[in-house]
Amino acid sequence: MSVVRGKTPAAALLAVLLLVLLAAGCTGGDGSGSESRSSSPPATGAKVLAVKIDNVAPARPQTGLDQADIVYVEQVEAGLSRLLAVYSSELPPVIGPVRSARETDLELLRQFDRPVLAFSGAQSRLLPAIDRAPLDAVPPSAAPRAYFRGPERPAPHNLYFRPERIPYAASGTEAVEALGLRFGPAPPGGRAEESRTVRFPSARTTFTWSVERERWQVSMDGSPARTSEGGRLGAATVIVQDVTVRPSAFGDRSGNNTPFTETVGSGTAQVLRDGKVYEARWARPSAVADTAFTTPDGERIDLASGPLWIVYAPR
C-alpha cells in the first residue's frame, strides 16, 4: 500500500479505512424485492418532497398523510387508487406505507422545480425514465437508512420513510405556491355541496363537508380515512380534475395494464371549498407548465387555507 502524501503510514491507513466505512454506509438493499434502483441522494435545494403512498385497505390508516400540503389521488392497476403526497411547509417524522412509482408521477411532478421523490422502487423498464426525469429520486437503494419495515403489517404494505434521514429540509412555505396557486377568498357563486364521490373501477374516494371542522372529511372505499393516530383526514380544498386515463406501455406482474393519467392538456374541473362546489376549467399547456384552475369566465380560483387534495377523475 502506498503512503498518502503528507501522512504517516498509520494515519494513511486510518484515512483509507474511514473512506471504506463511509462508502459502505451509503449503500444497501431497498427491501422492496425486484422493485429497486440506484441513485444519488438529493440536493438540499429541492423545494418539495413527494412520497408515493399505498392506498389499499391493508395499508390503512396511513402515517404522516395529514401533514401533506397536497395529496394527489391517482388510478393504478386493476382500477385501484394510490396517493402521491407532497410536503413543503412541514415534515412528519414518519411517512408511509411507501409504494412504487408510476409513469404518471414523472409528468405530474414536472410542475415542481426538481422535487425529491421517495418511493419503494419501480419496474425495471421504467427506471431509465426515472433516471432522466428532472427530480431527485430517493428509493431505499439510494437512502437505506431512511426506510424501515413496520412489524404490524405484512409486506409490501409495511415500508415506511423517515424524511429526516435524507438531505432535505422543509422550506416552511406551502407546496401550492410552487404550482402558482394561492390561498384567497372564494369566487362568487357556487352551489352548496354536502358530499362528492369520485369513483375508479375498483376504488372510490368521498369528501363530506364538516361545518364544525371546516374541512372536507375524507372517506376511502366507504370507510372514514384516518391517520395512524386516529384523527380524521380532511382537506380545505378538493379539486376534482377531469382527465384522460389511458393504457400505458407498462403493466404489473398479474398482467394488469398500468393506466397513464394525462395531466398535460385542458378540461373541466370542480373545486370544492367552504361547503360549496364551483365549476372550473383546468389548463396545462406543457409538462413544464403549472396547472391553472379558472372559472368558466377565465378568472383564477383561489384555495381555502389548508390541505389541498386533487383527484384525477377519469373522463
VENDA-V667496 format. One record per pair of residues at least 6 apart in sequence whose C-alpha atoms are under 6 Angstrom apart, sorted by the first residue. I is the first residue (numbers start at 1). GAP is how many residues later the second one is. If there is no record, write none. Layout:
<<I;GAP> <I;GAP>>
This chain:
<<3;6> <4;8> <28;113> <28;116> <29;112> <30;110> <30;111> <35;86> <35;87> <35;88> <36;85> <38;103> <38;104> <39;103> <42;94> <44;123> <44;124> <46;68> <46;69> <48;39> <48;40> <48;67> <49;37> <49;38> <49;66> <49;67> <50;35> <50;36> <50;66> <50;67> <51;33> <51;34> <51;66> <51;67> <52;31> <52;32> <52;46> <52;47> <52;67> <53;30> <53;31> <53;43> <53;44> <53;45> <53;46> <54;28> <54;43> <54;44> <54;45> <55;27> <59;98> <61;165> <61;166> <61;167> <62;34> <62;165> <62;166> <63;32> <63;33> <63;164> <63;165> <64;28> <64;31> <68;17> <68;18> <68;19> <69;17> <69;18> <69;106> <69;238> <70;15> <70;16> <70;237> <70;238> <70;239> <71;13> <71;14> <71;238> <72;11> <72;12> <72;237> <72;238> <72;239> <73;9> <73;10> <73;238> <74;7> <74;8> <74;238> <75;6> <76;182> <76;183> <77;179> <77;181> <79;121> <79;122> <79;123> <80;122> <80;123> <88;82> <88;83> <88;86> <88;87> <89;81> <89;82> <89;83> <89;84> <89;85> <90;80> <93;69> <94;67> <94;68> <95;65> <95;66> <96;64> <97;60> <97;61> <97;62> <97;63> <98;21> <98;22> <98;61> <98;62> <99;20> <99;21> <100;19> <100;20> <100;21> <100;22> <101;18> <101;21> <104;156> <104;157> <110;178> <111;177> <111;178> <111;179> <114;20> <114;21> <115;20> <116;19> <116;20> <116;21> <117;20> <117;21> <118;20> <118;21> <119;20> <120;19> <121;18> <146;15> <146;16> <146;19> <147;13> <147;14> <148;11> <148;12> <149;9> <149;10> <150;8> <179;111> <182;120> <183;119> <183;120> <183;121> <183;122> <184;118> <184;119> <190;86> <190;87> <190;88> <191;85> <191;86> <192;83> <192;84> <193;82> <193;83> <193;84> <194;14> <194;15> <195;12> <195;13> <196;10> <196;11> <197;8> <197;9> <198;6> <198;7> <203;18> <204;17> <205;14> <205;15> <206;12> <206;13> <207;9> <207;10> <207;11> <208;8> <208;9> <209;6> <209;7> <209;66> <215;19> <215;20> <215;21> <216;18> <216;19> <217;17> <218;7> <218;15> <218;16> <219;6> <225;8> <226;6> <226;7> <235;72> <235;73> <236;68> <236;70> <236;71> <237;35> <237;36> <237;67> <237;71> <238;33> <238;34> <238;70> <238;71> <238;72> <239;31> <239;32> <239;71> <240;29> <240;30> <240;70> <240;71> <241;28> <241;71> <241;72> <242;26> <242;27> <242;71> <242;72> <242;73> <243;70> <243;71> <243;72> <244;18> <244;70> <244;71> <245;15> <245;16> <245;69> <246;13> <246;14> <247;12> <247;13> <248;10> <248;11> <248;12> <250;8> <251;6> <251;7> <264;20> <264;22> <265;18> <265;19> <265;20> <266;16> <266;17> <267;14> <267;15> <268;12> <268;13> <268;14> <269;11> <269;12> <270;8> <270;9> <270;10> <271;6> <271;7> <280;14> <280;15> <280;16> <281;12> <281;13> <282;10> <282;11> <283;8> <283;9> <284;7> <293;8> <294;6> <294;7>>
